[in-house]
């Protein structure tokens, strides 16, 4: 019997991202409900869309803060970035 994995809802919107040298708007896409995130080991993954230059700068910064459009604030760790791409793959933590 095949194991089924729960499909997480996708939350998208326009928020504000801060990292070394930048504080401004960004599009985000998060797999899972950010309101269920609690302190501890739980994390959610997602992506932040910026310009290609800012995406590279964000990845080099390594960490930052993402404020969602409803006002919730999360620490983010930059996990990956494709050279020349405009997305930075992130992990959200409380």
C-alpha contacts under 8 A as a table, 3 or more apart, distances in Angstrom:
res1	aa1	res2	aa2	distance
8	X	31	X	5.79
8	X	32	X	4.90
8	X	33	X	7.78
9	X	31	X	5.93
9	X	32	X	5.13
9	X	33	X	6.75
10	X	29	X	6.66
10	X	30	X	5.60
10	X	31	X	4.73
10	X	32	X	5.92
10	X	33	X	7.57
11	X	28	X	7.99
11	X	29	X	5.62
11	X	30	X	5.05
11	X	31	X	6.48
11	X	32	X	6.92
11	X	33	X	6.86
12	X	27	X	7.46
12	X	28	X	5.54
12	X	29	X	4.38
12	X	30	X	6.37
13	X	27	X	5.81
13	X	28	X	5.60
13	X	29	X	6.84
13	X	68	X	7.38
13	X	69	X	6.53
14	X	25	X	6.89
14	X	26	X	5.74
14	X	27	X	4.47
14	X	28	X	6.17
14	X	68	X	6.95
14	X	69	X	5.82
15	X	25	X	5.68
15	X	26	X	5.52
15	X	27	X	6.23
15	X	28	X	6.99
15	X	66	X	7.04
15	X	67	X	5.55
15	X	68	X	4.55
15	X	69	X	4.75
16	X	23	X	7.11
16	X	24	X	5.35
16	X	25	X	4.35
16	X	26	X	5.62
16	X	66	X	5.86
16	X	67	X	5.08
16	X	68	X	6.63
16	X	69	X	7.67
17	X	22	X	7.71
17	X	23	X	5.81
17	X	24	X	5.70
17	X	25	X	6.14
17	X	26	X	6.17
17	X	64	X	7.20
17	X	65	X	5.71
17	X	66	X	4.55
17	X	67	X	6.28
18	X	22	X	5.65
18	X	23	X	4.36
18	X	24	X	6.69
18	X	64	X	5.45
18	X	65	X	5.13
18	X	66	X	6.53
19	X	22	X	5.46
19	X	23	X	6.61
19	X	58	X	6.42
19	X	61	X	6.49
19	X	63	X	6.49
19	X	64	X	4.39
19	X	65	X	6.62
20	X	58	X	7.57
20	X	61	X	5.90
20	X	64	X	7.45
26	X	48	X	6.49
26	X	49	X	5.89
26	X	50	X	5.79
27	X	48	X	5.72
27	X	49	X	5.07
27	X	50	X	7.06
28	X	46	X	7.31
28	X	47	X	5.71
28	X	48	X	4.46
28	X	49	X	6.15
29	X	46	X	5.44
29	X	47	X	5.33
29	X	48	X	6.57
30	X	33	X	7.62
30	X	34	X	7.70
30	X	44	X	7.13
30	X	45	X	6.05
30	X	46	X	4.14
30	X	47	X	6.52
31	X	44	X	6.49
31	X	45	X	5.82
31	X	46	X	5.70
32	X	44	X	6.41
32	X	45	X	7.81
33	X	36	X	5.74
33	X	37	X	7.33
34	X	37	X	5.37
34	X	44	X	7.46
37	X	42	X	6.60
37	X	43	X	6.95
37	X	44	X	7.63
37	X	93	X	7.40
37	X	94	X	6.82
38	X	42	X	6.60
38	X	94	X	6.26
39	X	42	X	7.01
39	X	93	X	7.43
39	X	94	X	5.41
40	X	94	X	7.84
42	X	93	X	7.14
43	X	91	X	6.39
43	X	92	X	5.56
43	X	93	X	5.33
44	X	91	X	5.62
44	X	92	X	5.14
44	X	93	X	7.08
45	X	89	X	7.51
45	X	90	X	5.79
45	X	91	X	4.46
45	X	92	X	6.10
46	X	89	X	5.87
46	X	90	X	5.35
46	X	91	X	6.31
46	X	92	X	7.60
47	X	87	X	6.25
47	X	88	X	5.50
47	X	89	X	4.34
47	X	90	X	5.45
48	X	87	X	5.60
48	X	88	X	5.32
48	X	89	X	6.52
48	X	90	X	7.14
49	X	55	X	7.28
49	X	86	X	5.61
49	X	87	X	4.49
49	X	88	X	6.50
50	X	54	X	5.93
50	X	55	X	5.57
50	X	86	X	5.30
50	X	87	X	6.31
50	X	88	X	7.95
51	X	54	X	5.24
51	X	55	X	5.99
51	X	85	X	7.96
51	X	86	X	5.07
51	X	87	X	8.00
52	X	55	X	5.09
52	X	56	X	6.33
52	X	84	X	5.57
52	X	85	X	5.27
52	X	86	X	4.24
52	X	87	X	7.55
53	X	56	X	5.32
53	X	57	X	6.31
53	X	84	X	7.74
53	X	86	X	7.69
54	X	57	X	4.89
54	X	58	X	5.98
54	X	86	X	7.76
55	X	58	X	5.07
55	X	59	X	6.21
55	X	81	X	7.24
55	X	85	X	7.31
55	X	86	X	5.50
55	X	87	X	6.06
55	X	88	X	5.77
56	X	59	X	5.17
56	X	60	X	6.27
56	X	81	X	7.00
56	X	83	X	7.31
56	X	84	X	7.85
56	X	88	X	7.87
57	X	60	X	5.14
57	X	61	X	6.22
58	X	61	X	5.02
58	X	62	X	6.57
58	X	63	X	7.53
58	X	78	X	7.24
58	X	88	X	7.40
59	X	62	X	5.30
59	X	63	X	7.75
59	X	78	X	5.49
59	X	79	X	7.48
59	X	80	X	6.80
59	X	81	X	6.45
59	X	88	X	6.60
61	X	64	X	7.60
61	X	78	X	7.91
62	X	77	X	5.96
62	X	78	X	5.09
62	X	79	X	7.79
63	X	75	X	7.42
63	X	76	X	5.55
63	X	77	X	4.39
63	X	78	X	5.63
64	X	75	X	5.94
64	X	76	X	5.25
64	X	77	X	6.59
64	X	78	X	7.98
65	X	73	X	6.87
65	X	74	X	5.66
65	X	75	X	4.56
65	X	76	X	5.52
66	X	73	X	5.75
66	X	74	X	5.30
66	X	75	X	6.34
66	X	76	X	6.53
67	X	71	X	5.89
67	X	72	X	5.61
67	X	73	X	4.31
67	X	74	X	6.38
68	X	71	X	5.26
68	X	72	X	5.37
68	X	73	X	6.38
69	X	72	X	7.56
73	X	94	X	7.89
74	X	92	X	6.09
74	X	93	X	5.82
74	X	94	X	5.32
75	X	92	X	5.80
75	X	93	X	5.21
75	X	94	X	5.99
76	X	90	X	6.08
76	X	91	X	5.47
76	X	92	X	4.66
76	X	93	X	6.22
77	X	90	X	5.48
77	X	91	X	5.25
77	X	92	X	6.73
78	X	88	X	6.61
78	X	89	X	6.05
78	X	90	X	4.58
78	X	91	X	6.67
79	X	88	X	7.39
79	X	89	X	5.41
79	X	90	X	5.19
79	X	91	X	6.83
80	X	88	X	5.88
80	X	89	X	5.03
80	X	90	X	7.12
81	X	85	X	7.04
81	X	87	X	6.39
81	X	88	X	4.86
81	X	89	X	6.25
82	X	85	X	5.17
82	X	86	X	7.89
82	X	87	X	7.44
82	X	88	X	7.75
